[in-house]
Amino acid sequence: MNNPSLGWERLDTVFYRLRECYSPLQWDIELDEQSVAISNSAAAIAVFNGHSSHTSIDIFSGSGVLLNSIPWLLSNGQIVSMSWTDNEELLVVLQNGTIRKFSDLTSEFDEFGLNLPEDSIVQEAKFFQDGIVVLTNEKKFVFFSSFSQLPRHFTLNVDSIDCWNILYSDRVLQLFVSSNKSIHISTLTTETSVKFGQVVTGIEFPPNGSFASLLTPDNLIIATSDLENLLSEFSHNFKHIRSMQWCSNDAVVLATNDELQVIGPGDDSISFYYENRPFIRSQNDGLTVLTRSKLEFLSRVANFTEETFRIGSTKASAILLDSIDQLDRHSPKADENLRIVKPNLVEAVDNCIRSASEEFDPQWQKKLLRAASFGKSILDFYSSEEFVEICNNLRVLNAVRQPEVGMFITYAQLLNYGHQGLIQSLIRRRLFLLASKICKFLSLFPDNIYFAWAKLKIKSSYNTNDKELSEIILDKLAETKRVSYTGLSEVAYNEGRVELAHLLLDHEPVLENQVPLLLQMGQDKNALLKSEQSGNVDLICSVLLRLYYKFSLSQFFILLSDSTDVSIGIFKDIIGSVKPDLLLEYYYQDDQLIKIAESNLLQDSTYSLDAETKRNRLLELLKAYEGKKFHENDVPIIESHLKLLNYQETLTNKFNHSFVSFSKIETISELARLDDEKLTETQKYAYQFGISSTQLYHSVVKSLAKSHQWDKLYQFAKSKKSPVGYELFFRECYLQNEKRQAGLYIGMCKELTYKARADLYLKIGEYRLAADEASKKKDIDLLQLVKDTAGSTNVGITRLIEDYVTRIG
């Protein structure tokens, strides 16, 4: 094996290398005059030839294998530009302002419009993540983001445009427009201009957005991204530059029809020459180069790789790598090398491991990992986590880099993708077996692979009947327990395979997930049954309401009658409480006379009815209950209500005030407010209806306090000993902010301790009386509390308490 450093090119103080990924490519097409869009990591390449009568957008893998061909009619519109999102969605911008987003490397697309004026056409487009900025023939810039928002317009107005580009960083989109030897920088809210002194024909930014490369007819200028500081200037001799891109964040690459020139921070440059036009795309860790015959990757050589492979290197990692050659030759120099690098052995092992991740050749990967393994075998303490992780990831990378897969992903790109992102890419290519093996190797759940396989199986098995297809799918899905059968059932239903949808849905373990799809499929009775079996009350209510709005009233009641007691009970208790008229209609439909009478009475209780109407409702219910053993205990209750109603009529006539709508206790409160000083009628009413003295006192005291009838309340308190004590009187007066009235009852609170009475006096500010309570019991601590509460400014109370303390002392 040749040393990898033989292919390195020095640029200033660092090295760059251009490595083949696939050569030759498995296609036979000319790229020179075609539109080409290279995806992130070059895993997918879209090619469109607008000059042919039979046009199509052809999607290839990185190795040139055709993945899909999307027919393109001239009536669809003229394509202005194409690009890929991070999720391998192909964006196609048309001249009329239409944007098509093709998903999953298929011909299925979503279409969006920029809502341009009738005479406007798109001339150019720039892409960022999930957004697009287009330039129209009217020199207007339109911004379209996330494909879920309305298009927005930049307010920038210029007479002419030499070039333009966009920079998206920290969630801020900036538009850079070169015009008349100035560069205008615009956001959706601000605009600034930088005078430049020369015409700028190209602007590009590296992936991290820290710098800007500005191309003029004679020079390449590197500046900070805000254009405030010019860092370097390089003179080029190109007449026609096809493209300018950054190689990661370190160097700028100029592409012509047959040459790539890599320009570093200083005055140095290196060139690579081609027979065919090279197409380039910037990557986070390098640059993808595509020609008619091969796919290559240009990148900077990492420091640890340089130390390991540079000819004549005496670094520890280089010596450790040499030990493997010595070991293979059974030379004792292998042990000598280990002794030499032992002080730096940890660094040597780390560099060999990381160098292995940078190499494309599996042989060099193995050799570097052997060197690392050899070195760490004599280390007392070394964490092998990174070693194991890189070994596993390299095995995965070598699998997907095979030409039949065509995804030449670098190690850094894999870390950016994530394992799940890589699995999704394989699923999009329908490489289910490989994706499944990788999941098993990495101990990942393969559920999304099985789901995607089953989804494709449903859509493509035209000649297989539903039952047979369900058996095939269920047999395969038995290998996993986390697949959404509801999702597969919905796919089958949308494909018109209703029986298959039912067969798959029956295997959904979560009943709540079945119900929405059953409703969508018109399986209303089954949906109600499944919701009942789930035991989810909210779900049952939701289904019932949906069926109520879907069917006529009679159809809804028939469906409800055929359901279980669970649905009927929820309908009565929850829906019936919100829609009492609907519940009454149900009782009429079902001839439930008792329930009709109860519902009428329940509805009437919410209105202020006259006594006669209420009496008729009660008599109607009493008649319905007669002879019904289940309701024999309810009859005395109805009779008691009738007795109360009759008495309330008498009170209404006597006081010329309606009592009909009140309960027993409410009647006491209202009667106490209207009764005489001795509360004669109130006490008579309480006796007749068996209301306890405790209930009576609570109701009367609260009613009189709220109505501020203080004399009547005081007379009631003195009429006889209160069965509930007198703190109740104090509290109700205090709640009405009547401290003077509240104070009248503290002395009556004989049931309370002297400390409790003193506390009540303190609440209403009667410090002298509180002090008297403490003095009688010779409680110096309580006297001190009263003094502190009164405050030092209350001189009289202070002297009184000091006098009390002296007497006690």
Residue pairs with C-beta under 8 A, 6 or more apart in sequence:
1 361
1 363
1 364
1 367
3 309
3 311
4 17
4 305
4 309
4 359
4 361
4 364
5 15
5 306
5 309
5 310
5 311
7 17
7 18
7 19
8 15
8 16
8 17
8 301
9 15
9 16
9 17
9 18
9 262
9 270
10 270
11 251
11 262
11 264
11 268
11 269
11 270
12 264
12 265
12 266
12 268
14 250
14 264
14 300
14 301
14 306
15 300
15 301
15 306
16 247
16 251
16 262
16 270
16 298
16 299
16 300
16 301
17 298
17 299
17 301
18 272
18 289
18 296
18 297
18 298
19 296
19 297
19 298
19 299
19 360
20 294
20 295
20 296
21 42
21 62
21 294
21 295
21 296
21 297
21 360
21 401
21 408
22 62
22 63
22 64
22 294
22 295
22 403
22 406
22 408
23 293
23 294
23 295
23 296
24 64
24 293
24 294
25 63
25 64
25 292
25 293
25 294
25 295
26 63
26 64
26 65
26 403
27 60
27 64
27 65
27 66
29 47
29 58
29 292
30 292
31 47
31 276
31 277
31 279
31 290
31 291
31 292
32 257
32 276
32 277
32 292
33 49
33 51
34 47
34 48
34 49
34 50
35 47
35 48
35 49
35 50
35 79
35 81
35 82
36 45
36 46
36 47
36 279
36 290
37 45
37 46
37 82
37 83
37 84
37 90
38 45
38 84
38 279
38 281
38 288
38 290
39 45
39 46
39 84
39 88
40 84
40 86
40 88
40 283
40 413
41 62
41 283
41 288
41 407
41 408
41 409
41 410
41 413
41 417
42 62
42 281
42 288
42 290
42 295
42 297
42 408
43 61
43 62
43 88
43 406
43 407
43 408
43 409
43 425
44 59
44 60
44 61
44 62
44 67
44 84
44 88
44 90
44 105
45 59
45 60
45 61
45 62
45 64
45 290
46 57
46 58
46 59
46 60
46 82
46 84
46 90
47 57
47 58
47 59
47 60
48 55
48 56
48 57
48 58
48 72
48 79
48 82
49 55
50 78
50 79
55 71
55 72
55 73
55 74
56 69
56 70
56 71
56 72
57 69
57 70
57 72
57 79
57 82
57 90
57 92
57 102
58 66
58 68
58 69
58 70
59 66
59 67
59 68
59 69
59 70
59 90
59 105
60 66
60 67
60 406
61 67
61 405
61 406
61 407
61 429
62 295
62 406
62 407
62 408
63 295
63 403
63 404
63 405
63 406
63 408
64 295
64 406
65 403
65 404
65 406
67 105
67 429
68 105
68 106
68 107
70 102
70 107
71 107
72 79
76 94
77 94
77 95
77 96
77 98
78 94
78 95
78 96
79 92
79 93
79 94
79 95
80 93
80 94
80 95
80 122
80 123
80 124
80 125
80 134
81 92
81 93
81 124
81 125
81 127
82 90
82 91
82 92
82 93
83 90
83 91
83 125
83 127
84 90
84 91
85 91
85 101
85 129
85 130
86 129
87 424
88 104
88 105
88 425
88 428
89 101
89 102
89 103
90 101
90 102
90 105
91 99
91 100
91 101
91 127
91 132
92 99
92 100
92 101
92 102
93 99
93 122
93 125
93 132
93 134
94 100
94 122
95 121
95 122
96 116
96 121
96 122
97 113
97 114
97 115
97 116
97 120
97 121
97 122
97 134
97 142
98 111
98 112
98 113
98 114
99 111
99 112
99 113
99 114
99 132
99 144
99 147
100 109
100 110
100 111
100 112
101 109
101 110
101 111
101 112
101 147
102 108
102 109
103 109
103 110
104 428
105 428
105 429
110 147
112 144
112 147
114 122
114 134
114 142
114 144
114 151
115 150
115 151
116 122
116 136
116 142
117 138
119 138
120 136
120 137
120 138
120 140
121 136
121 137
122 134
122 135
122 136
123 134
123 135
123 136
123 137
124 134
124 135
124 164
125 132
125 133
125 134
125 135
126 132
126 133
126 134
126 164
126 165
126 166
128 166
128 168
128 173
129 168
130 145
130 146
130 147
131 143
131 144
131 145
131 146
131 168
131 173
132 143
132 144
133 141
133 142
133 143
133 144
133 154
133 166
133 173
133 175
134 141
134 142
134 144
135 141
135 161
135 164
136 142
139 157
139 158
139 159
139 160
139 161
140 153
140 154
141 153
141 154
141 156
141 164
141 175
141 177
141 186
142 151
142 152
142 153
142 154
143 151
143 152
143 153
143 154
143 173
143 188
144 151
144 152
145 152
145 173
152 188
154 175
154 186
154 188
155 186
155 191
156 175
156 177
156 184
156 186
156 191
158 177
158 179
158 180
158 184
159 179
159 180
160 179
160 180
161 177
161 178
161 179
162 178
162 179
162 199
162 200
162 201
163 177
163 178
163 200
163 201
163 202
163 203
163 215
164 175
164 176
164 177
164 178
164 203
165 176
165 203
165 204
165 205
166 173
166 174
166 175
166 176
167 173
167 174
167 176
167 205
167 209
167 212
167 225
168 174
168 209
169 209
169 225
172 187
173 187
173 188
174 185
174 186
174 187
175 184
175 185
175 186
175 187
176 183
176 184
176 185
176 203
176 212
177 183
177 184
177 186
178 184
178 196
178 199
178 200
178 201
178 203
181 195
181 196
181 197
181 198
181 199
181 200
182 193
182 194
182 195
182 196
183 193
183 194
183 196
183 200
183 203
183 214
183 227
184 191
184 192
184 193
185 191
185 192
185 193
185 194
185 226
185 227
186 192
194 227
194 228
196 214
198 216
198 219
199 216
199 217
200 214
200 215
200 216
201 215
201 216
201 217
202 213
202 214
202 215
202 241
202 244
203 212
203 213
203 214
203 215
204 212
204 213
204 215
204 244
204 245
204 246
204 252
204 282
205 211
205 212
205 213
205 225
205 246
206 246
206 248
206 249
206 250
206 282
207 246
207 248
207 249
207 282
207 283
207 284
208 249
209 225
210 224
210 225
210 249
211 222
211 223
211 224
211 225
211 231
211 246
211 249
212 222
212 223
212 224
212 225
212 227
213 220
213 221
213 222
213 244
213 246
213 252
214 220
214 221
214 222
214 223
214 227
215 221
215 241
215 244
215 254
218 235
218 236
219 233
219 234
219 235
219 236
220 233
220 234
220 236
220 244
220 252
220 254
220 263
221 230
221 232
221 233
221 234
222 230
222 231
222 232
222 233
222 234
222 252
222 265
223 229
223 230
223 231
224 231
231 265
232 265
232 266
232 267
234 263
234 267
234 269
236 254
236 261
236 263
238 254
238 256
238 261
240 256
240 257
241 254
241 255
241 256
242 255
242 256
242 257
242 277
243 254
243 255
243 279
243 280
244 252
244 253
244 254
244 255
245 252
245 253
245 255
245 280
245 281
245 282
245 287
246 252
246 253
246 282
246 287
247 253
247 262
247 282
247 286
247 287
247 298
247 299
247 300
248 282
248 283
248 284
248 285
248 286
248 287
248 299
248 300
250 264
250 265
250 300
251 262
251 263
251 264
251 265
251 300
252 262
252 263
253 260
253 261
253 262
253 263
253 280
253 287
253 298
254 260
254 261
254 263
255 278
255 279
255 280
257 277
258 273
258 274
258 275
258 276
258 277
259 271
259 272
259 273
259 274
260 271
260 272
260 274
260 278
260 280
260 289
260 298
261 269
261 270
261 271
262 269
262 270
262 271
262 272
262 298
263 269
272 289
272 298
274 291
275 291
275 293
276 291
276 292
276 293
277 291
277 292
278 289
278 290
278 291
279 289
279 290
279 291
280 287
280 288
280 289
280 290
281 287
281 288
281 290
283 297
283 410
283 413
284 412
284 413
284 416
285 299
285 410
285 412
285 413
286 297
286 298
286 299
286 300
286 410
287 297
287 298
287 299
288 295
288 296
288 297
288 298
289 295
289 296
289 297
289 298
290 296
295 408
297 360
297 408
297 410
299 410
302 354
302 355
302 358
304 317
304 350
304 351
304 354
304 355
305 354
305 355
305 358
305 359
306 313
307 313
307 315
307 317
307 318
307 351
308 315
308 317
308 318
308 321
308 351
308 352
308 355
308 368
309 318
309 355
310 318
315 348
315 351
316 341
316 344
316 345
316 347
316 348
316 351
317 347
317 348
317 351
317 352
317 355
317 371
319 337
319 340
319 341
319 348
320 337
320 338
320 341
320 345
320 348
320 349
320 352
320 371
320 372
320 374
320 375
321 352
321 367
321 368
321 371
322 337
323 333
323 334
323 337
323 338
323 371
323 374
323 375
324 334
324 367
324 370
324 371
324 374
326 332
326 333
326 334
326 337
327 334
327 374
338 345
338 374
338 375
338 378
341 348
341 375
342 378
345 375
345 378
345 379
346 379
346 382
348 375
349 372
349 375
349 376
349 379
349 382
349 387
350 386
352 368
352 369
352 371
352 372
352 375
353 368
353 369
353 372
353 386
353 387
353 390
354 390
355 368
356 364
356 365
356 368
356 369
356 372
356 390
356 394
357 390
357 393
357 394
357 411
358 410
358 411
359 365
359 368
360 401
360 408
362 394
362 398
365 394
365 398
369 387
369 390
369 391
369 394
372 387
373 387
376 382
376 384
376 387
390 411
392 441
392 442
393 411
393 414
394 411
395 441
396 414
396 419
396 422
396 438
396 441
396 442
397 409
397 411
397 414
399 405
399 434
399 437
399 438
400 407
400 409
400 422
400 426
400 434
401 407
401 408
401 409
405 426
405 429
405 431
405 434
407 422
407 425
407 426
407 429
409 417
409 422
414 422
417 425
419 438
419 442
419 444
420 444
420 448
422 438
423 435
423 438
423 439
423 444
423 448
423 449
424 448
426 432
426 434
426 435
426 438
427 435
427 448
427 449
427 452
430 456
432 449
432 452
432 453
435 446
435 449
436 446
436 449
438 444
439 445
439 446
439 449
440 446
445 480
445 482
446 480
447 480
447 482
447 483
450 476
450 477
450 479
450 480
450 483
451 483
451 484
451 487
451 488
453 476
454 473
454 476
454 477
454 483
454 488
455 487
455 488
455 491
457 469
457 472
457 473
458 469
458 473
458 488
458 491
458 492
458 495
458 497
458 500
459 491
459 495
461 469
461 472
464 472
466 492
466 497
466 499
466 500
466 503
467 499
467 503
469 497
469 500
470 500
470 503
470 504
473 488
473 504
474 504
474 507
477 483
477 485
484 508
484 513
485 504
485 505
485 507
485 508
485 509
486 505
486 508
486 510
486 513
486 514
486 517
488 504
489 500
489 501
489 502
489 504
489 505
489 508
489 517
490 501
490 517
490 520
492 498
492 500
492 501
492 504
493 501
493 517
493 520
493 521
498 521
501 517
501 521
502 521
502 523
505 514
505 517
505 518
508 514
511 530
511 531
511 533
511 534
512 531
512 534
512 536
512 539
514 527
514 530
515 527
515 530
515 531
515 534
515 539
515 543
518 524
518 526
518 527
518 530
519 527
519 543
519 546
524 547
524 550
524 559
525 559
525 562
525 563
527 543
528 540
528 543
528 544
528 547
528 559
528 563
528 567
529 563
529 564
531 539
531 540
531 542
531 543
531 567
532 540
532 563
532 564
532 566
532 567
534 540
537 570
537 574
540 566
540 567
540 570
541 570
541 574
541 575
544 560
544 567
544 570
544 571
544 575
545 575
547 556
547 559
548 556
548 575
548 582
551 559
553 585
553 589
554 589
557 585
557 586
557 589
557 590
560 567
560 568
560 571
560 586
561 568
561 590
571 583
571 586
572 583
572 586
575 582
575 583
576 582
576 583
576 586
580 599
580 602
580 603
583 599
584 596
584 599
584 600
584 603
587 595
587 596
587 599
588 596
593 624
594 621
594 624
594 625
594 628
594 631
597 617
597 620
597 621
597 623
597 624
598 621
600 617
600 620
600 621
601 617
601 618
601 620
601 621
604 613
604 614
604 617
608 658
608 660
608 661
609 617
609 660
609 661
610 660
611 645
611 648
611 649
611 652
611 660
614 645
614 660
615 642
615 645
618 638
618 641
618 642
618 645
619 642
621 638
622 635
622 638
622 639
622 642
625 631
625 632
625 634
625 635
625 638
626 635
643 689
644 664
644 667
644 689
645 660
647 685
647 688
647 689
648 659
648 660
648 662
648 667
649 660
651 657
651 659
651 667
651 671
651 681
651 685
652 658
652 659
652 660
654 681
655 671
655 674
657 670
657 674
659 667
659 670
659 671
662 670
664 689
664 691
665 691
665 695
665 699
667 685
668 682
668 685
668 686
668 691
668 695
668 696
668 699
668 700
668 703
669 699
669 700
669 702
669 703
670 703
671 681
671 682
671 685
672 679
672 682
672 699
672 700
672 703
672 704
673 703
673 704
673 707
673 709
675 681
675 682
677 711
677 712
677 715
678 715
678 719
679 700
679 712
679 716
682 696
682 700
683 696
685 691
686 693
686 695
686 696
693 723
694 723
694 724
697 722
697 723
697 724
697 728
698 724
698 728
700 716
701 713
701 716
701 728
701 729
701 732
702 732
704 710
704 712
704 713
704 716
705 713
705 729
705 732
705 733
705 735
705 736
705 738
706 732
706 736
708 736
708 738
710 733
710 738
710 741
713 729
713 733
713 741
714 741
714 744
717 726
717 729
717 745
717 748
722 728
722 729
722 748
725 749
725 751
725 752
726 745
726 746
726 748
726 749
726 751
727 745
727 749
727 751
727 752
727 760
729 742
729 745
729 748
730 742
730 745
730 746
730 749
730 760
731 742
733 739
733 741
733 742
733 744
733 745
734 742
734 763
734 764
739 763
739 764
739 765
740 764
742 760
742 764
743 761
743 764
743 766
743 769
746 757
746 760
746 761
746 766
746 769
747 757
749 756
749 757
749 760
752 760
754 773
754 774
754 776
754 777
754 779
755 773
755 779
755 782
757 773
758 770
758 773
758 774
758 782
758 786
759 770
761 767
761 769
761 770
761 773
762 770
762 786
762 789
767 786
767 789
767 790
767 794
767 797
768 797
768 800
770 786
771 783
771 786
771 797
771 800
771 801
771 804
773 782
774 782
774 783
774 786
774 804
775 783
775 804
775 807
775 808
778 808
780 805
780 808
780 809
783 801
783 804
783 805
784 801
786 797
786 801
787 797
787 798
787 801
790 797
790 798
792 798
